[in-house]
């Protein structure tokens, strides 16, 4: 069911607000910046850990101190007199005072580290001192610095090959675009990322290990999917943006672990250095276990800062989509993928074929809605419940770059694809949303090469509008559908290049008439989804691409374009033009348009602050809606963590991307 917006009513009752003002209106009672654990999309429960205290990110019912994150508050309640030191991240309302720096240094035994571009201090404190620290007026919030863990065929089946051809004599291959890969390092000598000279133009370590190579084996595989060239096996393992630059920011150590503080430090570096390397895309095939609202989460806030500066941030959804019995699980999207400004990517299984008609959602791919929450003064939890992921892309048993003697292949030799005896050409298998994410990062690079004037929200919109919906999958599984790079680049190149903050709502968005909303590649023609996700709902209509929408600007969330009037979802007449329709239901797709299909869940339930989607309640109106369980508060059960590890190593037990041995020296 669709509802036209009432423009005169909106103009009468609503003023133009930026995203910060809108959030403040709806959330004046809670503190900002609530830190979550950094966990990669894959939790390796069986890997050794050599770091400091590990805390499971359980949301607590005894949530007493609104200036402590839920896990820190729980630690304090359990051991209020403990001398155990924990690593913390402190948010301050302004520049930290000398007294605060001295107090944190005295209590933690180390001088706190200040970030350059964000109001965070990284330090330590005894558990017994947490309440005293949180009582300070010059501290806004204190969070735990949690542990971080890792979380050819591709270029053809995603439409990247077809998109390259749209550039004519200058093929779109990512030339000039910098993609920052925040991961376990990149093996820069591999021929897939070395076009005469390495395309890894800068490397920096944020783990404290003092190295930027890839001992673990995850980051190089990710980089190869994003930017791999055709030098191995005559292009069988070619990536998406095959001439883009890689900025290697190593935030995961030699065993695939790291800390939130390392991620924040890397983003802080990006803010300062993004223009030096023309970094337009950031790839995070990692994330945190999402307990708290995106409005409070420092990683989400940091990602949003990048997006507001014009950088596209792409993050993995996670690999917690099923339990040990194979039953679907909902509500386990990772942070920063829970943030509405980020492009969040789930995984599909292509069964090793280039034909997209047999593609399905990978069973392990994390499903929405987002379950981050904030707690008001009465102890009531308010859930974000946003529709995620935004897109899906191939992620099962993907063959890509293998770094020499890496940890994963050493301990799991079946991952070795045995493509070549030359270490600079060797490839390996990995699976998961970590592998899907760089497909979309590469797609964004091609779009920005075709049209450098695109904003992150424009990139996100065009990717969703041109996606291909997957038959039988609902929006919590597939978002707008499977990425279609050919369609996205086709639209990107004809978007007006003189759009600015002063461009009026409803202005012509394209330089020509909109193309027919279909794509043809890999021996298949399919129709675009022709819709975009909008927080708790989705929008459809050709005016999404023919008319300029104010939600495409910097500093605005696309979900700002939806309002509630008399209990009905409508588009904001200040931010969105006529001719845009807002759905009142989440749908299960029939495989064609986003607006087609049958209702899966009412959008009204997503806007009920968790009352209708409370902890432990099955999805739907008291009815198990065909297939799943909603997980409470983002808590991962033990068997789900183990299955997440299996997803990385084994994927789904189906046909896989074929191996093409490279016989050249």
C-alpha positions as CSV (number, residue, x, y, z in Angstrom):
1,X,0.0,0.0,0.0
2,X,1.4,3.4,-1.0
3,X,0.6,6.9,0.3
4,X,1.2,10.2,-1.5
5,X,2.6,12.9,0.6
6,X,0.7,16.1,1.4
7,X,3.0,18.9,0.5
8,X,1.0,21.8,1.8
9,X,0.6,20.1,5.2
10,X,4.3,19.4,5.5
11,X,5.3,22.9,4.6
12,X,2.9,24.3,7.1
13,X,4.0,22.0,10.0
14,X,7.7,21.3,9.4
15,X,10.8,23.4,9.0
16,X,14.0,22.2,7.3
17,X,16.2,20.4,9.8
18,X,19.6,18.9,9.5
19,X,20.2,15.3,10.7
20,X,21.6,16.5,14.0
21,X,18.7,18.7,14.8
22,X,16.2,15.9,14.0
23,X,18.0,13.5,16.3
24,X,18.1,16.0,19.1
25,X,14.4,16.5,18.7
26,X,13.6,12.9,19.1
27,X,16.4,12.1,21.6
28,X,17.0,14.9,24.2
29,X,17.1,12.7,27.2
30,X,20.0,10.4,26.6
31,X,23.8,10.9,26.4
32,X,25.7,10.8,23.2
33,X,28.3,8.3,22.1
34,X,27.8,4.8,23.5
35,X,30.7,2.5,22.6
36,X,30.2,-1.0,21.3
37,X,32.6,-3.9,21.1
38,X,34.6,-4.1,17.9
39,X,34.0,-7.5,16.3
40,X,34.7,-8.4,12.8
41,X,31.9,-9.8,10.7
42,X,33.4,-13.2,11.7
43,X,33.9,-14.1,15.4
44,X,36.8,-16.6,15.6
45,X,35.9,-18.2,18.9
46,X,38.6,-20.9,18.4
47,X,41.5,-18.5,17.7
48,X,44.0,-17.6,20.3
49,X,43.7,-14.2,22.0
50,X,46.6,-12.4,23.6
51,X,45.1,-9.1,24.4
52,X,43.5,-7.6,27.5
53,X,40.2,-8.2,29.2
54,X,37.5,-9.5,26.9
55,X,33.9,-8.5,27.6
56,X,30.9,-10.1,25.9
57,X,28.6,-7.4,24.6
58,X,25.4,-8.3,26.4
59,X,22.8,-5.7,26.9
60,X,22.0,-5.4,30.6
61,X,18.7,-5.2,32.3
62,X,20.3,-3.4,35.3
63,X,21.3,-0.3,33.4
64,X,21.9,2.3,36.2
65,X,24.4,4.8,35.0
66,X,23.4,6.7,31.8
67,X,26.9,7.9,31.3
68,X,28.4,4.4,31.2
69,X,27.9,2.0,28.3
70,X,25.8,-1.0,29.2
71,X,28.8,-3.4,29.5
72,X,30.8,-1.0,31.7
73,X,27.8,-0.4,33.9
74,X,27.5,-4.1,34.3
75,X,31.1,-4.5,35.2
76,X,30.8,-1.8,37.8
77,X,27.6,-3.3,39.3
78,X,29.2,-6.7,39.6
79,X,32.5,-5.5,41.1
80,X,32.2,-1.9,42.4
81,X,35.4,-2.2,44.4
82,X,37.5,-4.0,41.8
83,X,41.0,-2.7,41.1
84,X,41.0,-4.4,37.7
85,X,41.9,-1.9,34.9
86,X,39.8,-1.7,31.8
87,X,40.5,0.1,28.6
88,X,38.0,2.9,28.0
89,X,37.0,5.5,25.5
90,X,35.8,8.8,26.9
91,X,33.7,11.4,25.0
92,X,34.1,15.0,26.1
93,X,31.7,17.9,25.3
94,X,34.6,20.0,24.2
95,X,38.4,20.1,24.3
96,X,39.5,18.0,27.4
97,X,40.5,20.0,30.4
98,X,44.0,19.7,32.0
99,X,42.4,18.5,35.2
100,X,40.5,15.7,33.3
101,X,43.7,14.5,31.6
102,X,45.5,14.5,34.9
103,X,42.7,12.7,36.7
104,X,42.5,10.0,34.0
105,X,46.2,9.6,34.0
106,X,46.3,9.1,37.8
107,X,43.4,6.7,37.8
108,X,44.5,4.6,34.8
109,X,48.3,4.8,35.2
110,X,48.8,6.0,31.6
111,X,48.3,9.3,30.0
112,X,45.1,9.3,27.9
113,X,45.5,9.7,24.1
114,X,43.6,12.5,22.4
115,X,42.2,12.1,18.9
116,X,42.8,15.1,16.5
117,X,39.4,15.3,14.8
118,X,36.9,13.8,17.3
119,X,36.2,14.4,21.0
120,X,37.5,11.1,22.3
121,X,40.1,10.2,24.9
122,X,41.6,6.7,24.9
123,X,42.8,5.5,28.3
124,X,42.4,3.1,31.2
125,X,40.6,3.1,34.5
126,X,40.0,0.8,37.5
127,X,36.5,-0.5,37.6
128,X,36.0,1.0,41.0
129,X,36.7,4.5,39.5
130,X,34.2,4.3,36.7
131,X,31.3,5.9,38.7
132,X,33.5,8.7,39.9
133,X,34.8,9.5,36.4
134,X,31.3,9.4,34.9
135,X,30.1,12.0,37.5
136,X,32.5,14.6,36.1
137,X,30.7,17.4,34.2
138,X,33.5,17.5,31.6
139,X,32.7,13.9,30.5
140,X,29.8,13.1,28.3
141,X,30.1,9.3,28.0
142,X,32.4,6.5,28.9
143,X,32.6,3.3,26.8
144,X,34.6,0.1,26.8
145,X,37.4,-0.2,24.3
146,X,36.4,-3.7,23.1
147,X,38.3,-6.3,21.2
148,X,38.1,-6.3,17.4
149,X,38.1,-9.5,15.3
150,X,38.1,-10.3,11.6
151,X,34.9,-10.7,10.3
152,X,36.6,-13.2,-13.1
153,X,33.4,-14.6,-11.9
154,X,32.8,-11.6,-9.6
155,X,33.4,-8.9,-12.2
156,X,31.0,-10.6,-14.7
157,X,28.2,-11.6,-12.4
158,X,28.1,-8.2,-10.6
159,X,28.0,-6.2,-13.8
160,X,31.4,-4.6,-13.3
161,X,32.6,-5.8,-16.7
162,X,29.6,-4.2,-18.4
163,X,30.0,-1.0,-16.3
164,X,33.7,-0.7,-17.4
165,X,32.6,-0.6,-21.0
166,X,30.3,2.4,-20.4
167,X,33.5,4.5,-20.2
168,X,34.1,4.0,-23.9
169,X,37.8,4.6,-24.8
170,X,38.5,5.3,-21.2
171,X,37.1,2.3,-19.4
172,X,35.7,2.8,-15.8
173,X,38.3,0.9,-13.7
174,X,38.5,3.1,-10.6
175,X,41.5,5.2,-11.9
176,X,42.3,8.0,-9.6
177,X,40.0,6.9,-6.8
178,X,41.4,5.9,-3.4
179,X,39.8,3.1,-1.4
180,X,40.8,2.9,2.2
181,X,40.8,-0.7,3.4
182,X,40.5,-1.0,7.2
183,X,41.5,-4.6,7.9
184,X,44.4,-6.9,8.7
185,X,46.8,-5.4,6.2
186,X,47.4,-5.8,2.5
187,X,50.1,-7.8,0.6
188,X,51.2,-5.0,-1.8
189,X,53.5,-7.2,-3.9
190,X,50.7,-9.4,-5.2
191,X,50.3,-9.1,-8.9
192,X,46.5,-8.5,-8.5
193,X,47.2,-5.2,-6.7
194,X,50.4,-4.4,-8.6
195,X,50.1,-2.7,-12.0
196,X,53.7,-2.1,-12.8
197,X,54.1,-0.6,-9.4
198,X,52.0,-1.4,-6.3
199,X,48.7,0.3,-6.1
200,X,48.9,0.2,-2.3
201,X,49.9,3.9,-2.2
202,X,50.0,4.3,1.6
203,X,50.1,1.9,4.6
204,X,49.8,2.6,8.3
205,X,49.5,0.4,11.3
206,X,47.0,1.1,14.1
207,X,47.5,-2.2,16.0
208,X,50.8,-1.4,17.8
209,X,52.5,-4.3,16.0
210,X,54.5,-2.0,13.8
211,X,53.9,-3.7,10.5
212,X,51.5,-3.3,7.6
213,X,51.7,-6.6,5.8
214,X,48.9,-9.2,6.1
215,X,50.0,-11.9,8.4
216,X,46.4,-13.0,9.1
217,X,45.2,-13.2,5.5
218,X,41.8,-11.4,5.6
219,X,42.7,-7.9,4.4
220,X,44.5,-8.9,1.2
221,X,41.6,-11.1,0.1
222,X,39.2,-8.1,0.7
223,X,41.5,-5.8,-1.3
224,X,41.7,-8.2,-4.2
225,X,37.9,-8.3,-4.5
226,X,37.8,-4.5,-4.5
227,X,40.7,-3.7,-6.9
228,X,42.2,-6.9,-8.3
229,X,43.4,-6.7,-11.9
230,X,43.4,-9.3,-14.6
231,X,47.1,-10.4,-14.2
232,X,46.3,-13.9,-12.7
233,X,44.7,-16.7,-14.8
234,X,43.9,-14.3,-17.6
235,X,41.5,-12.2,-15.4
236,X,39.6,-15.1,-13.8
237,X,39.9,-13.4,-10.4
238,X,39.6,-9.8,-11.5
239,X,38.1,-7.5,-9.0
240,X,35.7,-4.6,-9.4
241,X,37.8,-1.3,-9.6
242,X,40.9,-2.8,-11.2
243,X,43.0,0.3,-11.2
244,X,41.9,2.1,-8.0
245,X,44.4,3.0,-5.3
246,X,44.5,1.2,-2.0
247,X,45.1,3.0,1.3
248,X,46.0,0.2,3.7
249,X,45.1,1.0,7.3
250,X,45.9,-2.0,9.4
251,X,43.5,-2.1,12.4
252,X,43.6,-5.9,12.9
253,X,46.7,-7.7,14.1
254,X,48.4,-10.9,13.2
255,X,45.6,-13.0,14.7
256,X,42.7,-11.0,13.3
257,X,42.1,-9.0,16.4
258,X,42.2,-5.3,17.2
259,X,40.5,-2.6,19.3
260,X,37.9,0.0,18.8
261,X,40.4,2.7,19.6
262,X,42.5,1.5,16.7
263,X,39.5,1.9,14.4
264,X,38.7,5.3,15.7
265,X,42.4,6.3,15.3
266,X,42.3,5.1,11.7
267,X,39.2,7.1,10.9
268,X,40.7,10.1,12.6
269,X,43.7,9.8,10.3
270,X,41.3,9.5,7.3
271,X,39.6,12.7,8.2
272,X,42.9,14.5,8.1
273,X,44.4,12.8,5.0
274,X,41.4,11.9,2.8
275,X,42.1,14.6,0.2
276,X,45.9,13.8,0.0
277,X,45.0,10.4,-1.5
278,X,41.6,11.2,-3.0
279,X,40.0,8.7,-0.6
280,X,36.4,8.6,-1.7
281,X,35.5,5.2,-0.4
282,X,36.2,3.4,3.0
283,X,35.8,-0.4,3.2
284,X,35.1,-1.9,6.6
285,X,34.8,-5.7,6.3
286,X,34.5,-5.7,10.0
287,X,32.2,-4.2,12.7
288,X,31.1,-4.2,16.2
289,X,28.4,-6.2,17.9
290,X,25.5,-3.7,17.9
291,X,24.0,-3.2,21.4
292,X,23.4,0.5,21.5
293,X,21.7,3.0,19.2
294,X,23.6,4.3,16.2
295,X,22.9,7.8,17.7
296,X,25.2,6.9,20.6
297,X,27.8,4.6,19.0
298,X,31.2,6.2,18.5
299,X,32.0,4.0,15.4
300,X,28.7,5.1,13.8
301,X,29.4,8.7,14.7
302,X,32.9,8.5,13.2
303,X,31.5,6.8,10.1
304,X,28.9,9.5,9.8
305,X,31.6,12.2,10.1
306,X,33.3,10.7,7.0
307,X,30.0,10.5,5.1
308,X,29.2,14.1,5.9
309,X,32.7,15.0,4.5
310,X,31.8,13.3,1.2
311,X,33.4,9.8,1.8
312,X,31.3,6.7,1.0
313,X,31.5,4.3,3.9
314,X,30.7,0.6,3.1
315,X,30.4,-1.9,5.9
316,X,29.7,-5.6,6.3
317,X,26.3,-6.7,7.7
318,X,27.7,-9.6,9.7
319,X,27.5,-13.4,9.5
320,X,25.0,-14.2,12.2
321,X,22.0,-15.0,10.1
322,X,21.3,-18.5,11.4
323,X,21.5,-20.7,14.5
324,X,22.8,-24.2,14.8
325,X,19.6,-25.7,13.6
326,X,19.6,-23.6,10.5
327,X,16.8,-21.4,11.6
328,X,16.9,-17.7,10.4
329,X,17.8,-15.1,13.0
330,X,16.8,-11.5,12.7
331,X,18.3,-8.4,14.4
332,X,22.0,-9.1,14.3
333,X,23.4,-6.4,11.9
334,X,26.8,-5.1,13.1
335,X,27.9,-1.6,13.7
336,X,28.8,0.6,11.9
337,X,26.4,-1.1,9.5
338,X,23.5,-0.1,11.8
339,X,24.1,3.6,10.9
340,X,21.7,4.9,8.3
341,X,24.4,6.9,6.5
342,X,26.5,3.7,5.9
343,X,26.0,1.4,3.0
344,X,25.6,-2.0,4.7
345,X,26.1,-5.1,2.6
346,X,24.8,-8.7,3.1
347,X,25.9,-11.8,1.2
348,X,24.5,-13.8,-1.7
349,X,25.4,-17.3,-2.9
350,X,26.0,-17.4,-6.7
351,X,26.5,-21.2,-6.7
352,X,29.6,-20.5,-8.8
353,X,27.6,-19.4,-11.9
354,X,27.7,-16.1,-13.7
355,X,23.9,-16.3,-14.3
356,X,22.2,-14.3,-11.6
357,X,18.9,-16.1,-11.8
358,X,19.9,-18.8,-9.4
359,X,21.5,-16.4,-6.8
360,X,20.1,-16.6,-3.3
361,X,20.7,-14.9,0.1
362,X,23.5,-16.8,1.9
363,X,22.0,-18.4,5.0
364,X,24.6,-16.9,7.3
365,X,24.2,-13.3,6.1
366,X,23.0,-11.2,9.0
367,X,19.4,-9.9,8.8
368,X,17.8,-6.7,10.0
369,X,16.3,-4.8,11.6
370,X,19.0,-3.0,13.5
371,X,18.6,-3.6,17.3
372,X,20.7,-0.9,18.8
373,X,18.9,0.9,21.6
374,X,19.0,3.7,24.0
375,X,17.6,3.7,27.5
376,X,15.6,6.6,28.9
377,X,15.5,7.8,32.5
378,X,12.7,5.4,33.4
379,X,14.7,2.4,32.2
380,X,12.7,1.8,29.0
381,X,14.7,0.7,26.0
382,X,14.1,2.4,22.6
383,X,15.2,0.4,19.6
384,X,16.4,1.8,16.3
385,X,14.7,-1.0,14.2
386,X,16.1,0.3,10.9
387,X,15.8,-1.8,7.7
388,X,19.2,-3.2,6.9
389,X,21.2,-4.4,5.0
390,X,21.0,-1.8,2.2
391,X,22.3,-4.2,-0.5
392,X,23.6,-7.7,-1.0
393,X,26.5,-8.9,-3.2
394,X,28.3,-12.2,-3.9
395,X,30.1,-13.5,-0.8
396,X,30.1,-17.3,-0.8
397,X,33.4,-19.2,-1.5
398,X,35.0,-16.2,-3.2
399,X,38.5,-16.7,-4.7
400,X,40.8,-13.8,-4.2
401,X,44.3,-12.7,-3.1
402,X,46.3,-14.9,-0.7
403,X,49.0,-13.2,1.3
404,X,52.1,-15.4,1.9
405,X,52.2,-17.9,4.8
406,X,49.1,-16.3,6.3
407,X,47.5,-17.5,9.5
408,X,44.2,-18.6,7.9
409,X,45.7,-20.9,5.2
410,X,48.3,-22.2,7.6
411,X,45.7,-23.5,10.1
412,X,43.0,-24.2,7.5
413,X,44.8,-25.4,4.4
414,X,41.6,-26.2,2.6
415,X,41.3,-22.5,2.0
416,X,44.2,-22.5,-0.4
417,X,42.8,-22.4,-4.0
418,X,46.1,-23.7,-5.4
419,X,46.0,-21.3,-8.3
420,X,49.7,-20.8,-8.7
421,X,53.1,-21.8,-7.3
422,X,54.1,-18.1,-7.5
423,X,53.3,-16.5,-4.1
424,X,52.7,-13.2,-5.9
425,X,49.8,-14.9,-7.8
426,X,48.4,-17.3,-5.3
427,X,44.7,-17.2,-4.3
428,X,42.5,-18.5,-1.5
429,X,38.8,-19.0,-0.7
430,X,36.9,-17.1,1.9
431,X,33.2,-16.5,2.5
432,X,31.0,-14.1,4.3
433,X,29.7,-10.5,4.2
434,X,33.3,-9.4,4.5
435,X,33.8,-10.6,0.9
436,X,30.5,-9.0,-0.3
437,X,31.5,-5.6,1.1
438,X,34.4,-4.8,-1.2
439,X,32.2,-5.6,-4.2
440,X,30.1,-2.6,-3.3
441,X,33.2,-0.5,-2.4
442,X,34.6,-1.2,-5.8
443,X,31.2,-0.3,-7.4
444,X,31.3,3.0,-5.6
445,X,34.8,3.7,-6.9
446,X,33.6,3.1,-10.5
447,X,30.6,5.4,-10.0
448,X,32.8,8.2,-8.6
449,X,35.2,7.9,-11.5
450,X,32.3,8.2,-13.9
451,X,31.0,11.2,-11.9
452,X,33.2,12.7,-9.2
453,X,30.4,15.1,-8.1
454,X,28.3,12.3,-6.6
455,X,27.6,12.6,-2.8
456,X,27.6,9.4,-0.6
457,X,23.8,9.6,-0.5
458,X,23.6,9.8,-4.3
459,X,25.9,6.8,-4.6
460,X,23.7,4.9,-2.1
461,X,20.5,5.8,-3.9
462,X,21.7,4.8,-7.3
463,X,23.0,1.5,-6.0
464,X,19.7,0.7,-4.4
465,X,17.5,1.9,-7.2
466,X,19.3,-0.2,-9.8
467,X,19.6,-3.3,-7.7
468,X,18.0,-6.6,-8.6
469,X,15.5,-8.0,-6.1
470,X,15.8,-11.6,-5.2
471,X,12.8,-13.8,-5.3
472,X,11.4,-14.9,-1.9
473,X,13.8,-12.7,0.1
474,X,12.4,-9.9,2.4
475,X,13.9,-6.5,2.9
476,X,15.6,-7.5,6.2
477,X,17.5,-10.1,4.2
478,X,18.3,-8.3,0.9
479,X,17.7,-4.6,1.5
480,X,17.0,-3.2,-2.0
481,X,18.4,-6.3,-3.7
482,X,21.7,-7.6,-5.3
483,X,24.1,-5.0,-6.5
484,X,24.0,-4.1,-10.2
485,X,27.1,-2.2,-11.0
486,X,26.2,-1.7,-14.7
487,X,23.0,0.0,-13.8
488,X,24.5,2.1,-11.1
489,X,27.3,3.4,-13.3
490,X,24.9,4.0,-16.2
491,X,22.9,6.4,-14.0
492,X,26.0,7.9,-12.2
493,X,27.5,9.2,-15.5
494,X,24.3,11.2,-16.4
495,X,23.7,12.8,-13.0
496,X,24.1,16.6,-13.2
497,X,27.5,17.8,-12.1
498,X,26.6,21.3,-10.9
499,X,24.4,20.2,-8.0
500,X,25.2,22.0,-4.8
501,X,23.6,22.8,-1.4
502,X,21.7,25.6,-3.1
503,X,20.1,23.4,-5.7
504,X,16.4,23.6,-5.4
505,X,14.2,20.6,-4.5
506,X,12.8,18.9,-7.6
507,X,15.4,20.3,-10.0
508,X,16.4,18.1,-13.0
509,X,18.7,15.4,-11.6
510,X,19.9,13.8,-14.8
511,X,21.4,15.4,-17.9
512,X,19.3,13.3,-20.2
513,X,16.0,11.3,-20.0
514,X,16.1,8.4,-17.5
515,X,17.2,5.2,-19.2
516,X,15.0,2.1,-19.4
517,X,15.2,0.6,-15.9
518,X,16.8,-2.7,-17.0
519,X,20.3,-4.2,-17.3
520,X,21.6,-6.9,-19.5
521,X,24.8,-8.9,-18.8
522,X,25.9,-12.4,-18.1
523,X,23.3,-13.6,-20.6
524,X,20.4,-12.2,-18.6
525,X,18.1,-9.1,-18.7
526,X,16.5,-8.0,-15.5
527,X,14.5,-5.1,-14.1
528,X,15.8,-2.7,-11.5
529,X,14.2,-2.6,-8.0
530,X,13.4,1.1,-8.6
531,X,13.2,1.8,-4.9
532,X,15.4,3.0,-2.0
533,X,15.3,2.2,1.7
534,X,14.3,5.1,4.0
535,X,15.0,4.0,7.6
536,X,11.8,2.3,8.7
537,X,10.3,2.1,5.2
538,X,11.1,2.4,1.6
539,X,10.4,4.8,-1.2
540,X,9.6,4.2,-4.9
541,X,9.0,6.4,-7.9
542,X,10.9,7.6,-11.0
543,X,11.3,11.0,-9.4
544,X,13.9,9.5,-7.1
545,X,16.3,9.6,-10.1
546,X,14.7,12.3,-12.4
547,X,14.3,15.0,-9.7
548,X,16.8,16.3,-7.2
549,X,15.9,15.3,-3.6
550,X,17.3,17.3,-0.7
551,X,18.1,14.0,1.1
552,X,21.0,13.6,-1.4
553,X,23.0,16.4,0.1
554,X,25.8,16.2,2.7
555,X,24.9,16.2,6.4
556,X,21.4,14.7,5.8
557,X,20.2,11.2,6.4
558,X,18.0,9.6,3.7
559,X,15.6,8.6,6.5
560,X,15.1,12.3,7.2
561,X,12.8,12.2,4.2
562,X,10.1,10.3,5.9
563,X,7.6,11.7,8.5
564,X,4.6,10.4,10.3
565,X,1.3,12.3,9.9
566,X,-1.8,11.1,11.6
567,X,-0.2,7.6,11.9
568,X,0.7,7.5,8.2
569,X,4.2,7.4,6.8
570,X,4.6,10.3,4.3
571,X,7.5,11.9,2.5
572,X,8.8,15.2,3.8
573,X,7.8,17.9,1.4
574,X,10.8,20.0,2.4
575,X,13.3,17.3,1.6
576,X,11.5,15.2,-1.1
577,X,9.6,16.2,-4.2
578,X,6.2,15.1,-5.4
579,X,5.9,11.8,-7.1
580,X,7.7,9.8,-4.4
581,X,5.7,7.0,-2.7
582,X,6.3,5.7,0.8
583,X,5.4,2.1,1.7
584,X,3.7,1.2,4.9
585,X,4.9,-2.5,4.9
586,X,8.1,-4.4,4.6
587,X,7.7,-6.8,1.7
588,X,8.9,-10.2,0.7
589,X,10.0,-9.7,-3.0
590,X,8.5,-11.4,-6.0
591,X,11.7,-10.9,-7.8
592,X,10.9,-7.8,-9.8
593,X,10.2,-4.3,-8.3
594,X,10.9,-3.4,-4.7
595,X,7.2,-2.3,-4.4
596,X,6.0,-5.8,-5.6
597,X,5.6,-8.7,-3.3
598,X,3.6,-9.5,-0.2
599,X,3.7,-8.0,3.3
600,X,6.2,-9.4,5.7
601,X,5.9,-6.8,8.5
602,X,4.1,-3.5,9.1
603,X,6.4,-0.5,9.1
604,X,4.5,0.8,12.1
605,X,6.0,-2.0,14.2
606,X,9.5,-0.8,13.4
607,X,8.6,2.6,14.7
608,X,7.2,1.3,18.0
609,X,10.5,1.7,20.1
610,X,10.7,-2.0,20.6
611,X,7.2,-2.3,22.2
612,X,5.9,-4.5,19.4
613,X,9.3,-6.1,18.7
614,X,10.4,-6.7,22.3
615,X,13.1,-9.0,23.4
616,X,12.5,-12.7,22.7
617,X,9.3,-12.1,20.8
618,X,8.9,-13.8,17.5
619,X,8.6,-11.5,14.5
620,X,5.1,-10.5,13.4
621,X,1.7,-10.0,15.1
622,X,2.2,-12.8,17.6
623,X,2.8,-15.1,14.6
624,X,6.1,-16.6,13.5
625,X,6.3,-14.8,10.1
626,X,7.3,-17.9,8.1
627,X,10.9,-18.1,9.0
628,X,12.7,-16.6,11.9
629,X,13.4,-15.4,15.4
630,X,14.3,-11.9,16.5
631,X,17.4,-11.9,18.7
632,X,17.2,-9.7,21.8
633,X,19.6,-6.7,22.1
634,X,22.1,-8.0,19.6
635,X,23.4,-10.6,21.9
636,X,25.2,-13.5,20.1
637,X,24.8,-16.9,21.5
638,X,27.8,-19.2,21.7
639,X,26.7,-21.5,18.8
640,X,26.0,-18.5,16.6
641,X,29.5,-17.2,17.2
642,X,30.9,-20.6,16.2
643,X,28.7,-20.7,13.1
644,X,30.0,-17.3,12.1
645,X,33.5,-18.7,12.1
646,X,32.4,-21.6,10.0
647,X,30.8,-19.1,7.5
648,X,34.2,-17.5,6.9
649,X,36.0,-20.8,6.5
650,X,33.5,-23.0,4.7
651,X,30.6,-20.8,3.5
652,X,27.6,-22.7,2.4
653,X,28.2,-26.3,1.2
654,X,27.2,-25.7,-2.4
655,X,29.0,-25.3,-5.8
656,X,31.6,-22.5,-5.6
657,X,33.5,-20.1,-7.8
658,X,35.6,-22.2,-10.1
659,X,39.4,-22.4,-9.9
660,X,41.4,-21.5,-13.0
661,X,45.0,-22.5,-12.5
662,X,47.6,-19.9,-13.6
663,X,50.4,-21.8,-15.5
664,X,52.5,-18.7,-16.2
665,X,55.6,-18.3,-14.0
